[in-house]
Amino acid sequence: MKFQSKTDLLEAIEREHRTFVDLVGSQPQQLCARAAVWGDDWTIKDLCAHLTEWEQMFLGWYRAGREGRKPAVPAEGYKWNETPLLNKAIWQKHRHKSWRVVRRQFDSSYEEILSLAEQLDERELLTPGLYPWTKKLPLMTYLAANTSSHYRTGTRILKRWLRASDE
């Protein structure tokens, strides 16, 4: 989704996050631990950890870019065409964490990335190539991909899994 303003982006981030959180929150606790939501037997907890990790990667890219450094995008040792491998590594990194820890990190990460989004001005968000690491894209493209678009994808994954579970 292409945004025309900071306001549009912030509204989408908040709306899509709320939709995802409401859907997760409406599930019984025992369902949050059931495997096969997505990927390699991911649980709802794993999906939340995945979203958190990508938010944190974006925040790392942004900080490095602000400091004039070139971040490893998407992550050290990975190219964009290797995101399935990266996602598997993220799953392995977080899969043994408790739901309580993952949820606390998920909520904290959201607050951190939303706060940054609120602080950024439209020039910083909308100017293509302002940071060398974004190449010809505006920062908003990366921010939206790791927030609103990612929450929307998480919601679709979870709804599809819930429908299949009911059958």
N, C-alpha and C positions, 0 to 999 in steps of 0.2 A: 504494500500500500504506500502510495506517495502522498506525503503531507505537504500542505501549502503553508502551514504556520506552526509555530511552537504550540499554540493553543490546541490545534488539531491533534498534534502528537500527544500532548499531555492528556487530553481527553481520551484518546485511544488507549494509552498506557493504563490509565486508571480504570476504564471500562473493561478492557480485556482481562486485566488482573483480577478485578472484582468478579467477573464471570467465572474465571478459572477457580478462584478461591471459594466462591459460593458452591460450585459443583463439588470440589474436593470436600468441603465442609459438610455437605449433605450426605456424604457416604458414611456408613457405619465403620467404626474403627477397625473391625476385623477385615473389611474389604480393602482397606488401605494397605494391608500386608499381602494381599493375594497377588500372585505373579501373573504374568502374561498380559499386562496392560499394553506393552509395546516392547520392541527390541528383544533382548536376551532375557525374557521372563521378567521384565521390569515391573515394579510395583508402582502404586501412586507415589509412594515415598521416593522411589528412584526418579520418577518424572519430575518431582519437585526439586530434587538435588540437581538434576540435569539443567533445569531452568536457572537455578541459582548459580551454577558453575559458569554458564554462558554469560549471565549478567556480570559476574566477577571478572570474566575474561575481558568483556567490553570495558569495564572500569579500569582494568590494567592497561589496555590499549590506549585509552584516553589519557591516563596519567603519564604514560611513557611519551605519548605524542606532545602533551603539554610541556614536558621537560626536554623536548627536542630529540628524544630518542626514538628509534624505530622499533616498535613492538613486534614480537613474533605473532603474526596473524595467520591463521586462527590461534595456533598455540605452538610452542617450541617443538620442532620435529614433525609438524603436520602442515600439509598444504590443504587448500579448500576442497580439493577433490578427495581428500582423505578424512572428511568429517565423519563418515561412519566409524572409522577406526578411532577417531578422537572421542566420539560419543560412547563407544564401548569402553575406552579408558576412563572416561568420566564416570560411567556406571560402576566400573570396578573400584574406582577410588572411593566412592560414596556408599556403595551398597550395604556395607556392614554397619553404617551409622543407624542410630535409633531414629524412629519417627519424630520424637521430641526434638532431637538435635537438628535434624533436617528441616523441620518446620520452623524452628527458631532462626536458622540460617536463611531459609527462604524469606521469611518476613523481614529480617534485618537487611538482607541484600536488596529487597524491593524498596525499602525505605531509603537506602543509600543511593540507588540508581534513580529513583524518583526525585530525590533531593537534588542530585546533579542535573537532571533534566530541567528542573524548575530554575536552577541557577544559570543555565546556559542562555545566551542571547540568540536571537534569530539569525544573526549573521554567522555565529559560530555553528549553528545547527544546519543552516541552509546553503552555505558557501561550498560549492564543489571543490575538493582538493585543498581545503584550508590546511589540513594536516597531511603531510606527505604519505602517511600510512593509509589514508583513505583513498589514495590515488585520485581518480576523477570524480569520486562520489562525495556527497555531503555527509557530515558526521551523522545527521539524522537517519540516513540509510542504515548505518550500523547500529545506532541506538534503537531504532524501531524493530530491526530484525531480532534484537536480543531482549526486547520487552514485549510490546503489544503484539507483534506478529508471532512471537514465540508462545505467549500465553494463549493466543487464539489457536495455534497448532496444538498445544497441550490440551485445550478444551475439546477440540475435535477428536484427538486420540482417545481421551477419556470417555467421551460420549459414545464413540464407536465400540470401545471395549465394554462399556456398560450395556449397550444394546445386545452385543454378542453374549454377554453373561446372562442376560435375561432369557435367551432362547433355549 
